[in-house]
Amino acid sequence: MDLFSAVAEKDVTFRVARRLKDVVKDVNRLKVTIGTDYSNFTSEMTYD
């Protein structure tokens, strides 16, 4: 039995611990920064 099967049998709920940290307008695009409260990890993406 793998981890996910074992967890599914116990009806465990996972919550994603990421949130929107920042949004910056870049001409006609948006640059967003997503991070977590549990580490210094951040990820930036640009959207039209």
Secondary structure by P-SEA (a helix, b strand, c coil): ccaaaaaaaabbbbbcccccccccccccbbbbbbbbccccbbbbbbcc
